[in-house]
């Protein structure tokens, strides 16, 4: 399976401590949100996982509803684990989540104890695993008491079905409340997963980034390339084979107006001056200040993973560069 000797796998990867916990994450983690569904090729999925792991990316991130169909990414990853990766289980971090719509009826959504416990059992069955390393509540629930949701996370950890607890898509104020509950329960809550990119500063505005830093909790960022906008793919129009054309659920054509294209062009010029592609600069920017532990990358081809790995050792920015990026994107 491996292209490299086992003792070489970790040589070039940077591992960052997750807040004040004992856990470390690779600077880049592989997300299975896209390209691991029922319409995707299993052999290509294997190549993606092998390329990632053979280059020190030890963390694979899933959720119960990743697909299509719901659950399919976990089923496909479970097949890869069974056929190829299970001998390396103790070298891997596997995470999954529950919180979005998953199955019909009143018990397959949001943050109830019943939903979270049932969902994790289903996820473990789909992946053929005895435990996940991190189990997240996937989004804030405006109706379920936070104590109930955090109590469910505590139970899954103390039952041995997850090693650590995490939360995703929370704001700073709610994260602080969740953290206080989990600390009282002595549950190892270590990580926040949130959308963050040059084009999306929500966690700066809602206090999550600063609150996590102050509490000693890690952050892993998803959509660092803004669903592909922060690549060279759309600099000259919308390709027919692009996700924007094929699947408009997450990235709509209306997102790429003339003003946005002008910003992307300027950012691309900056990246070239740094000796990086636009995508590489965007990933580097997320990791620039050490407050984000890891950045989640997605890939449809192994070569994309290898290109992303080139950011290692090149995540520093000058004050002038940061000021210029802000001028371009926030104006």
N, C-alpha and C positions, 0 to 999 in steps of 0.2 A: 504493500500500500504506500509506504513512505518513499519519497524521493530522496530524502536525506537520512543519515544515521540519526538515531534517536537523540544522541548527546549533542547534535548540532542544531536541533529544532529550535532551541530557545536563545541561540547566540545573539541574534540581531534584533529580537523583540524587546521593547521597553515595557516593563510591568510596573503599574502604579498602584500604590496602596489605596484601598477603598475607604476613604475617610480615616477614622481612627481604629478601624477593625484590623484583624489579622489577615484579611483576604486581599489578594492582589488581582487586578485585571490587566490583560494586555491593553496597550494604548489603542489598538483597533480590535473590535469584536465583530463577529459575523452575524448579521440579522437575517432571519428566514421569513421576513414579512412577505417578500415577493420572490418569485422564481422557484418556489418549492411546492407549488400547487398541483392539481390533478392534470393540468395541461402541459406541465413541464417534464423534461426528460430526466429520468432517474440517474442515468450515467453522468449527465452534466452536473446534477446535484452532488454526486459523489466527488467529481473533480473539484467543485467549489469547496467542499468540506476538506478534502485532502490538501488542496493548495493552501487553504487557510491554516490548517493544523500543522502542516509541514513547515510553515513559516512562523510558528509561534503563536498564532491566534488560537487560544485555548478556549475561548468563550463563544458559545452558540446560543443565540437568543430567539425564543419562540413565544407564541401565545396560543391559547386554546382555539381561537377563531382564525388563525392564519391559514390561508388556502389560496384560491378556492379549491374545494368546498371547505367549510369550517372543519378544523381538525386535520386537514390533509397534510399540512406542513409537518405536524407532529408525527403523523403516520409515516411519511416519507423519511423524516429524520430517524424515526425508530427503526426503519428498515436498514438505513445506513449504519446505525449503531450496531444492530444485530449482525450484519454481514461483514462489517469492516472495523468499526471503531470501539467495540466493547472491550477489547484488551487494553485500551487506553483510557478507560472510564475515569480512573483516579487522576489522570492528567488533564481532564476536561472539566469545564464549568458549563452546565446546561441550565438555562433559565426558561420559565414559562409564566403565563399570566392568566388572570380571569377578571372580568369586569364589564366586558361588552356583551352584546347579544350573542348567545351561543346555541340555545335550543328553545323550542316553543314553550309557552306557558309562563307562569309567574316566577318560576324558580331558576330560570336560565339566563339571568342578566343582573347587572349592578353589583351589589356588595353584601348580600346577606350571607350569613354563616352557612346556610344550606347550599347556596350556589357555589361558594368558594370551595368548600370541602368536597362537594360532588365533582366539581370541575377538575380539581387537581387529581382526584382518583382516576377520572377519565383520561387526563393528559398522561399520567404515568402508564396507564394501560396502552394508550396509543404508541407511546415511545418505548415500551418494554423496559422501563426503568423502575428501580425500587425507590428512588428519590430524585429530586432536582436540587441543584445547588442553590438557586434563588427562586422564590415564588413571589410574584407581585400581585397586588391589587391594581388593576389596570386603569381605573379612573375613579375620581371622587363620586360618591353617591349622595345626592342631596336629601335622600329620605331615610336611608338606613343609619342608625346611630353609629358614629365612628368607633365607639367602644366595641360594638358587635363585629364590625369588619376587622378591626385590629386584633380582637380576640380570636377570630378565625385564623388569621396569620400566625398568631402565637401557637395555636393548637397544631397547625400543620408542621411547624418547626419542632415542637416538643414531641410530636408523634414520630419524628424521623423521616417524614415524607419530603421535607425541605430542610436545607442546612441554614439558610438565611432568609429573611423577609425583606421585601422591597415594595415601594409604591411607585406608581406611574401616573403622569398627567395631573399631579397635585400642584396646588399653589403653595406659596411660602407659609401663609398663616395656617392652612390645614395640615401641612407637613409638620409644623411645630406641635400641633395638638396630637397628631398621630404618633410623633416621636415620644412625647411625654407618656402616652398610654403604653407604648411598647417598652419603654424604659422601666416603667413600674412593673410590667409583666416579666421583665428580664428576658425579653425576646431580642435576638440579634438582628435588629433592623439596620441595614448597612447602606442601602442604595435607593436613589431616585432615578427613574427613567423619564426623560422629557424631551420634547422636540426642541432643537436649538441649532441655529445656523446664522450665518452672516445676515440672512434675510429675515430671520425670525428670532427676535430678542425677548420673547414672552417671559422666559424664566428670569430675565433681568428685571422686567417691569412688575411681575407679580410677587417678587421677593423670594422665589424658590432658590435661586442660585446662591444668594447671600445667606439665607437661612440654613441651607444644607452645609455650607462651609462653616458657619458658626457652630452648628451642632455636631460637626465631625462626621457627616454622612457623605457618601460618594454620590456622584452624578454620572450617568451614562447618557449620552445624547443620541437621539434618533433623528432621522431625516436631516443630516448635516449638509446634504447637497440639495436640499429643498426639492426632493423628488426628481432630481435630475436637472433642475434649472441652473444649478451651480456647476455645470460641466460645459464642455464645448459643443454639446449636442444641439443646443437651440440658438447658437449665436448667429446662424444664417437661415433661420426659419424653423419650421416644425417638420422633421423628417416623417415620412409615411410609416416607418417601422418603429417610431418612438412610442413610449408609454402614453404620452399625451394624446396621440392619435388612436392607439389600440384600446386604452382603458382610461376613460376620463373620470374615474371615481375619485382619485386622489390629486390629480394634476390636470386642471382644465385649460383649454386653449385660451380662455379669457385671462389666465394668469400671466400670459406673455404679451403685454401690450408694448407700445413703442418706448414708454418711459422705463419699463423693466428691462427691455432689451438694451437700452442705453447704459443702464447701470451694470448689466452683465458684461457688456463690452469693455467698460472702464475697469472692472474688476479683473477681467481676463488680461488686460494690458499690465495691470499691477503684478499679476501672477507671473507673467512672462519675465518681468524685471527681477523677480525673486528666483527665477530659474525653475518655476513650478507650472503645472497646468492649473487651470481654474479650480478643478476638483481638488487637487492636492492642496492649494492654498486654503480652500474652504475647510478642509479637514484639519489642517494645521491651526487655523484660526480658532476652532472650537477648543483645542487643547492648549491654547497659548498661555494661560495664566495658572495652570495647575489645579484649578477648581473643578474641572471636568476630568474624571478618572479615565474614561474610555469613550471612544466614539464608535457608534454602530455603522458599519458599512453594509450595503447590499451589493450583490453582483449577479450578473447574468452570464459572465464569462470569467474563467480563472485569471485571464490577463488583467482584468480590472482590479482584482485583489492585489496583484503584484504591483500595479501602478500606484495603488493607494498606500502600499507599504513604504514607498519611497519618501513619505513625509517624515519617517522616523529620523530624529536628529535635526529636523528642520521645522520646528514649531515655534521658534522665536520670531517676534516682530519688533521693529523699532517703533518708538512713539509716533514718529511721522507716518509710518505705514498704518498703524491703528487709527490715527486721526483721519487719514485719507479714506480708509475703508468706511469709517463712520460717516464722513461727509458724503460719500457716494450712496450709501444705503439708507441713511436715516433722513436725508434731506427731503 
